[in-house]
Amino acid sequence: MTETACVGYRVEEGVAAIVLDRPAASNALNNVMKEQLLKALSAAGSDPAVRAVQVTAAGKNFCVGQDLAEHAEALRADPARAMDTITQHYNPIMMAFNAIGVPVVAGIGGACVGAGLGIALGADIRVAGQHSKFATAFCGIGLAADSGLSATLAAAIGPSRAAGLFLLGETVDAGTAHSWGLVHRVVPDSDVEAETNALARQLASGPTMAFKAVKRLIAENSGAELADVLAREARTQAQLGATADHKSAVAAFVGKQRPTFTGR
């Protein structure tokens, strides 16, 4: 049986193009998609012919994060193991981003939420469509953070703004995201892919060793090690995944109802 392709991958002229490709689900991340994304990232990071990477998405939205329908089923099947996807999938994905030595450019259109925002922040440079929207969404279902966001988001926009996005569940538009430093450039929605590709090609034709050194220096001088951040996030998410608030909120979301939180 052929596995459904949820992530596209090709290499042309030194650019590895990765495409999130579940447009009918707004590129929500199910297990198949996460496994394919990890495979694509690993391929890009290990191919000496790759001098830049671009990450874009099919359809109107970049990525709305975890596929909550699949997660709800995991909670019903085995609540104690439902959060294993963090250590099995999300942490390896973010470590794979971190291991790519060449520049990574993300092109973001529409909604960029939760782990989708984590993926976007795995890139070095982000291009946003003028109608793109950014949010964390974790606390809305009784969770905290994963995919590195507790570190990368605060590093990008500052602890106070990051706390606002997490705690208040706020959504920011492209203009705000640009003024906060969350994205590098805002372009018309129709130009996101072309602009992303143009930047990736520009970088692929640049001083690759210098780019690798710059990336390494930024990472080494930016505070906590990603592996330590991911481990703390995984422990916290596992604890919160067992709470009544999380389970009921996921059920409410899937049932298109407003969640009610009890603090348990």
ABEGO torsion letter per residue (X at the ends): XBBBBABBBBBBGGBBBBBBBBAAAGGBBBAAAAAAAAAAAAAAAABAABABBBBBBBEABABAEBBAAAAAAAAAABAAAAAAAAAAAAAAAAAAAAABABBBBBBBBEBBBEAAAAAAAABABBBBBAABBBBAGAAAAGBBBBGGAAAAAAAAAEAAAAAAAAAAGBBBBAAAAAAAGABABBBBAAAAAAAAAAAAAAAAABBAAAAAAAAAAAAAAAEBBAAAAAAAAAAAAAAAAABAAAAAAAAAAAAGBBBBBAGX
